[in-house]
């Protein structure tokens, strides 16, 4: 979602160069954003203070003569590097105690409902941002697809694409309160295959148990049309392969946003979370969730122990959403 900020900055300042300091795992994604000049690896782990390490990073950045720094995380330590680097204009939301660290401190991020609005607002002045920014006016993320890399991945993984492909992203790094049950995904996969379409299962190595459980619930014949890619692709290969999919069905996860940014139809499944903060930024979207009283609780695990927000979301509801996208 930070790409929306970069796009807005490029629109306002066409000659600007945008470098992004971020964790190493972000680098492949950032390199698919045409607005980003250089992705700089952040060597300090999440949550680690490491003052001297931050000073070292800042010393390297100071030589690049940046005029502006946009600090997207809310922590005080995230504002230290631009401060140490003496970047003259340092913009961000109040967050933790950051007085003095930021030169343009925005007081209350809650004036905007959506995270993407909060990011894009930083490209406008404090006086103008409320008039300039809304979800409707925020640029939509769009990642570049490498067709050569895509073809190589299809060949290496021996994937078939002679029929429409439906991607399924059944994992969720956040926790089990975001993961729709495996058995429901299996019923969904059976429906897709019955419509003479392929199922591609996406995820990391951590998701292999989930994807294997889904595929094992299919008949031998059905398994021939289901390709389990979890842990078999790099993140950037997943970007290229997701772009092949006609529609992607996903829990509220990073791959959901990637799928949106490569132009897929999206069916977003919400359990403990809510689309009222970080929805996929696309018009080609169906959102499905239950209306149980306890959601959204935003917990990693169900505090009541029943996971009704997911268990009561029946496959038929997701299939109904899918039918609006497939012929």
N, C-alpha and C positions, 0 to 999 in steps of 0.2 A: 504493500500500500504506500510505502514511501516513494515509489516511482511517480505517483501523482504529484508530489511536491516537486520532484526533479523536472517533470514535464511542464509544470506551471512556471518554474524558474526559467527554463529555456524559452518559454513563450514570452516572458517579460524581458529577459536579457539574452537575446539570441547568441551573443558572442561569449557568453560565460562558459567556463569550464567547471564541471562538477566532479569532484572526487568524493568517494564515500568510504569512510572508515567503519568497518564492520567485521564481525567474526568470520573466520575462514570459510565456514560452510556456506556463507552468503555469496561468496565471490563468484561462483558460476552463474548464479541468478543475476547478480549485478552486471556481469559481462554481457548478458542478453538484453540489457536496457540501453537503447541507443543514446539516451540522455547522459549516461555516465561515462566520463572520460577515463577514470582509473578507479579500480576497487582496491583499497588498501587494507591489508589484513590486520585486524586488531589482535595483538599478541597476548593481551591480558584477558583472563577468563571472566565470565559473567559473575558478578558479585565480589570479585577480588579487588581490594583497594589498591595495593601496590603503587604507592605514591611515586617511588623512584622509577618504576617502569613507565608510569604515565608521563613523567618528566622526560624520559628518553624518547618516547613516541612524539611528544610535543616538540622536542628539539629538532627531530627530523621534519616535522610538518612546518616549523617556522621558516625553513629554507625555501618553502614553496610559495611564500608570499601570498597567502590567502587573504581575501578581504572580508569574507563572511563565513561564519560557521553556524549551521542549523543543528541544534542538539535535540534529537527526537526522544531518547529515553528520558525518564523523569528523575533519575537519580542525581544526587549531587556529584558523585564521582565521575559520571559521564560528562559533566561540564568542566572537569579539571583540565583535560588535555587542551581544548581550545583556549582556556585561560592561560595555561603554562606556555602555549604557543604564541601568545600575545596577538591573536587574531582580533582585529579592531571591532568587528561587529559580530556579536555572539547572541544568537536568537533562540529562544525556547520558552516552554511553559514553566510555571513556577515550580511544580513538582516538590522534591525535597528542598531543603534549605539551600538556595542557590543565589541569594543576594550577593552581588559583587562579582560572581562568576559569569553572569550573563549581562550583557549591556542592554538587551531588549527583552525584558522579562514580561511574559504575558501572564496576567494574574489568575485567570480561572478557565481552565480548559473545558469545564462543564458547560460553557456557553455553546459548545458544539456537541451534538450527540455522538457523531461517528468519529472513529479514529482517523479516517482519511481526511475528514474536514479539519481536524486539529493539525494534521501535518501540513495541508495545503494553506491553512490560514497563516502559517509562519512566513509565507512568501508575500503577504500583504502587510501593510503597516498596521499597528495596533488600532489606529483610528478607523481604518477602512475594512478590516477583516470581516466584520459582521455583515457588511453590505456586499462584500466581494465573494464570499464563500458559502456554498451550500452543497449538499450531496449531489444535486443535479448538475452543478457547475464544475465539480472536481473531475479532472482528466481521468480516464479509465486506464489502468495498467495494461501494457501490451508488451509481451516478451517476444524477442526475435527467435524464429525457429530455424535451425540449421538442417536443411533438407538432406545434405550429404551425411551428416551424423545420424540423422533419423533413419536413412536407408541402411547404414551400417548396423545400427542397433536392431532393426527389423530382421536383417540377414543373420546376425550373430545369434539372436534369440529364436530363430526359425519361426517367426510369427507369420500368421496368415492374415491378409487384409483384403481378400477378395469379396468380403461381405461387410456391411456396416459393423462398426466396433463400438461397444459400450464399455467405457472404463469404470471400474469400481475401486474406490479408495477407502477400504474398511478400517484403517488404523486411525489412531489419534494419539499423538505424543502426550497430550495434556493429561489423559487418564481415562479410566473405564467409563466415566460418566458422560463421555462424548462418543462412545463406540456403540453403534447399533448392533444387536446380536448377530453372531455368525449365522445362525440358522435362518434368520430373516434374509440376510444377504444371499444365502444359498437358494432360497425360494425365488428371490429376485433374479438370480442368475439363471435358474431353470426357466423362468418366464422369457427372459431375453433370448436364450438359446432356442426356445420353442418358436420364436419369431424369426428364426434363421439369421441370427446375428451372433457375432463373437463377443466374448467377455474377456477383457484384459484386467487382471488384478494388480494394482499398484501398491507399493509400500517399501519400507526399509527392511533390513534384516530383523528388526524387532517385531515386524508385522507378519513374519512368515508363519507363525503358529496360527494366526487368524486366517490368512489366505489359504493355508493348507486345510484348515477346518472347513472353509467354504467349499473348496474344490472336492474334498472327500465326501461331502454330502450330495454330490452329483452322481448320476449314473455313469458307467464307463463311456457310453456313447456321448453323454453331455460333456464329460471331461475333455473330449476331443475338440470342443469348441471353446474351452476355457483355458486361458494362458496365465499362469501364475508368475508374475514378474517381481514379486517382493524380494528385495535383497540382491537382485540380479542386474540392476541398472544403477548407474550413478544418478545423482540428482539431475544433472543436465540432460542425460539420456531420457529420464522420465519426462522432462519438459518437452523434448522433441516427440516422444511417443504419445504423450497425452494429446498433442495437437492433432494426431491422427484420429482421435476418438470423435464420433458423432455427438455423444452425450457422455458426461461423467457424473456418476452418483457418488457422493462423498459425505463422510462425517465432516463436522466443522474442523478443518485442518489446513495445514499449509498447502497441501496438494489441491485442495478445493480452490484456493486463490490462484495457484499456478494454472489450473485448468481454465479458470475464467480468463486469465491473461493471455492464453493462447487460442481463445475464440470458441471454446466448446460450449454446448448447452450444459447447464449445471442443474443438478438436483441436489440441494444441500439439506442434510439431515441434522437436526438440532436436538440434543438431549438436554444437558444441564446448562448449556450456553444459549445465547440469544443473537438473532440477526440484527438487533437494534444497536449494535456497537461496531461489529466488523463483518458486514455482509459481503458476499462476492460482488464485485463492482461490474455488473453486466446486466443487460436487459433480458438476456437469454437464460432466465433463472426461474426455478420453482423451489420454494422453501417448504419443507415439511417438518412438522413437530406435533407433539401432543399438547393438550391444554390442561394438564394436571396442575393442581393448585400450587405445588411446590416448585415448579420450574418457572423461570430459570434460577437456579441456586448458584451457578458458576463454581461448583465444587468439582474436584478431581474424582472423588468417589462419592457415591450416594450417601448422604448423612442419615437417611432413613432406612437404608439397606434394601430397598425394593427396586430401584431403578425403573420406576413406572414411566418416567419420561421417555424411556427407550423401549421398554418391554411392551408398553401399550400402543406403540406406534407400529401398526400392522403392515406387513408387506403390501397389502392391497392399496394402501394409501400412497406408497412410493411408486407402485406400478401405475396407479392412476396418473401421477405426475409424469411418469415416463411416457405414457401413451400420448401425451400432448406433444412430445418431441419426435416420436418414431411413427413411421407409416405402417 
